[in-house]
């Protein structure tokens, strides 16, 4: 099986599953007609699938399992037993990719949601996969074959950075990659508010800040410079930037960011 022929299924088609589907379609990886999805409200699902260009809206999880080669489990964790357990036998011959928070490979088996011979990998993606700029954190412990891992990497690499982590780091990896877009969006909004306060039109303010964020991140990835080096390169002695940095530190900027992650994990 190759990416050019694989059929993708989604059991659950909320924000995260929709972002994955949108990214695969927009990046030309898998066309909508080779995707199948089910969700709790069929009418809403049909509208969403049609808007994506013809994703097949299925009445139930068994229909998704019957049609797809790779199945993403994207229902809320509390619904996994109710929705997935009844079709666990049908999923045995598939590549099963969980995006359910709080579930690792061992938990799926210990709770009997999936069978021991299921080809399962647990992951933590983030919503920027929708534009081909996402992250997929994957658990090192899985039951995929080497060929299946290769296929999954080929499928997801065009829409994300694919990283494998030990089970104990899966949760925090998912938190940092999955929750932080909300924090970054708040930072964009705050910087834009400051620009507006000094007279820059709102739309222009967002453009300036968003492009600055994009450029800074791209430069960090391209150069692999330490963030401190990048900060120092802008902060001239006695200059404007260092005064702004000092103000952020006075307001516990870095501590507040760390505390936000602690609040989620603890």
LINZI-V743568 format. One record per residue. N is the residue number from 1. PSI is psi in radians with two decimals (* if undefined). Layout:
n={N;N}
psi={PSI;PSI}
//
This chain:
n={1;2;3;4;5;6;7;8;9;10;11;12;13;14;15;16;17;18;19;20;21;22;23;24;25;26;27;28;29;30;31;32;33;34;35;36;37;38;39;40;41;42;43;44;45;46;47;48;49;50;51;52;53;54;55;56;57;58;59;60;61;62;63;64;65;66;67;68;69;70;71;72;73;74;75;76;77;78;79;80;81;82;83;84;85;86;87;88;89;90;91;92;93;94;95;96;97;98;99;100;101;102;103;104;105;106;107;108;109;110;111;112;113;114;115;116;117;118;119;120;121;122;123;124;125;126;127;128;129;130;131;132;133;134;135;136;137;138;139;140;141;142;143;144;145;146;147;148;149;150;151;152;153;154;155;156;157;158;159;160;161;162;163;164;165;166;167;168;169;170;171;172;173;174;175;176;177;178;179;180;181;182;183;184;185;186;187;188;189;190;191;192;193;194;195;196;197;198;199;200;201;202;203;204;205;206;207;208;209;210;211;212;213;214;215;216;217;218;219;220;221;222;223;224;225;226;227;228;229;230;231;232;233;234;235;236;237;238;239;240;241;242;243;244;245;246;247;248;249;250;251;252;253;254;255;256;257;258;259;260;261;262;263;264;265;266}
psi={2.43;2.91;-0.55;-0.25;-0.16;2.54;2.33;2.37;2.62;2.03;1.79;2.25;0.91;-2.64;-0.80;-0.82;-0.71;-0.66;-0.72;-0.83;-0.78;-0.72;-0.79;-0.63;-0.87;-0.52;0.08;0.42;-0.90;2.21;2.75;-0.62;-0.19;0.41;2.53;2.39;2.60;2.71;3.03;-0.58;1.82;-0.72;-0.80;-0.71;-0.79;-0.71;-0.79;-0.74;-0.70;-0.69;-0.42;0.02;0.24;0.49;2.41;2.10;2.05;2.61;-0.47;3.04;-0.56;-0.60;-0.68;-0.82;-0.64;-0.50;-0.41;2.67;-0.67;2.19;2.14;2.17;1.88;0.45;2.86;2.50;-0.66;-0.29;-0.04;-0.82;-0.74;-0.72;-0.73;-0.70;-0.71;-0.33;0.29;-0.57;-0.65;-0.35;-0.11;-0.68;0.14;2.86;2.06;2.15;1.94;2.38;0.35;2.12;2.43;-0.07;2.21;-3.14;-0.82;-0.66;-0.68;-0.69;-0.73;-0.52;0.01;0.35;-0.63;2.80;2.84;-0.52;0.22;2.43;1.54;2.45;2.38;2.42;2.86;1.69;3.03;2.85;-0.41;-0.07;-0.41;-0.41;0.29;0.36;0.53;-3.01;2.40;1.85;2.21;2.47;2.33;-0.62;2.05;3.10;0.50;2.63;2.92;-0.69;-0.63;-0.66;-0.76;-0.77;-0.75;-0.69;-0.76;-0.61;-0.77;-0.35;-0.60;-0.29;-0.07;2.84;2.15;2.08;2.39;2.38;2.71;2.72;-0.73;-0.33;-0.08;-0.77;-0.87;-0.61;-0.75;-0.63;-0.85;-0.72;-0.59;-0.63;-0.53;-0.49;-0.56;-0.70;-0.74;-0.70;-0.67;-0.68;-0.74;-0.79;-0.74;-0.80;-0.68;-0.68;-0.72;-0.71;-0.72;-0.66;-0.53;0.29;-0.12;2.31;2.57;-0.85;-0.74;-0.69;-0.80;-0.73;-0.77;-0.88;-0.77;-0.71;-0.64;-0.76;-0.78;-0.81;-0.71;-0.78;-0.74;-0.69;-0.69;-0.76;-0.70;-0.69;-0.36;0.46;2.60;2.43;-0.59;-0.64;-0.73;-0.69;-0.79;-0.56;-0.41;-0.48;1.54;2.60;2.21;0.18;-3.04;-0.73;-0.75;-0.51;-0.68;-0.70;-0.75;-0.69;-0.74;-0.74;-0.64;-0.50;0.30;0.76;-0.95;-0.66;-0.66;-0.67;-0.80;-0.71;-0.55;-0.73;-0.72;-0.66;-0.60;-0.78;-0.52;*}
//
